Amino acid sequence: MLRLRRIMRGACIASLRSPNTATLVSSFARKSLGPTRCVVDAAGTFWTVCEVAYALDRRSGRSLVFESDGAVRRVRSYPEEWHKLSDQELARLVESI
């Protein structure tokens, strides 16, 4: 069973029924504009989620970045208060892309 705890901006602790913990700090989380969350989706993938600014050509704005060991996904349309979503609702956002 995977237990997750948010400890500070840009870091999450994951532990697998043991006192040993690993701290995960992503490159996107270091540049986040606000809170960082960690979720596990239905497939069991551990995602670090944060909001970052982007600039493409003349467009700019914010996007929600989901980062795992094997993938990075960007969501540009998401609720303003995404950080208040339940873990299941947040995981559905990454599954929808």
C-alpha positions in Angstrom: 0.0 0.0 0.0 1.4 3.4 -1.0 1.0 6.2 1.5 1.6 9.8 0.4 2.3 12.9 2.5 2.8 16.4 1.3 5.8 17.9 3.2 6.7 21.2 1.5 6.5 23.0 -1.8 7.9 20.8 -4.5 8.4 17.7 -2.4 6.4 14.6 -1.6 7.2 11.6 0.6 6.2 8.1 -0.5 6.5 5.1 1.7 5.6 1.4 1.1 4.7 0.1 4.5 8.1 0.7 5.8 9.9 3.5 7.8 12.2 4.1 4.7 11.1 7.1 2.7 12.2 8.8 -0.5 11.9 12.5 -1.2 10.9 13.3 -4.8 11.5 16.8 -6.1 10.8 17.3 -9.8 12.3 19.9 -12.1 8.8 21.3 -12.7 7.9 21.4 -9.0 10.9 23.6 -8.4 9.4 26.2 -10.8 5.8 25.8 -9.5 3.6 28.8 -9.0 1.8 27.4 -5.9 1.2 24.2 -4.1 2.5 20.8 -5.3 0.4 17.6 -4.9 1.2 14.0 -5.3 -1.4 11.5 -6.5 -1.6 7.8 -7.7 -3.8 7.1 -10.6 -6.0 4.0 -11.3 -3.1 2.3 -13.0 -0.8 2.8 -10.0 1.3 5.5 -11.5 2.7 8.0 -9.0 2.4 11.6 -10.2 3.8 14.9 -8.9 1.4 17.7 -9.9 2.1 21.4 -10.0 1.1 24.6 -11.8 3.7 26.3 -14.0 3.8 29.3 -16.3 4.4 28.7 -20.0 5.1 30.9 -23.0 4.6 29.7 -26.6 5.0 32.1 -29.4 2.7 35.0 -28.5 0.6 32.8 -26.1 1.3 32.6 -22.5 -0.5 31.3 -19.4 -0.5 28.6 -16.8 -0.7 24.8 -17.1 -1.0 22.0 -14.7 2.0 19.6 -15.1 1.7 15.9 -14.1 5.2 14.3 -13.8 6.0 10.6 -13.2 9.1 8.6 -13.6 8.3 7.8 -17.2 6.1 10.7 -18.5 5.3 14.4 -18.3 1.8 15.5 -19.1 0.5 19.1 -19.4 -3.2 20.1 -18.8 -4.1 23.6 -20.0 -7.8 23.5 -19.0 -8.3 22.8 -15.3 -10.2 24.2 -12.3 -8.7 27.3 -10.8 -8.7 25.7 -7.3 -7.2 22.4 -8.6 -5.2 21.9 -5.4 -8.5 21.5 -3.5 -9.7 18.6 -5.6 -9.7 15.1 -4.1 -6.9 12.7 -5.1 -9.3 10.8 -7.3 -10.6 14.0 -9.1 -7.0 15.1 -9.7 -5.9 11.7 -11.0 -8.9 11.8 -13.5 -7.5 15.0 -14.9 -4.3 13.3 -16.0 -6.2 10.2 -17.2 -8.3 12.5 -19.5 -5.4 13.5 -21.7 
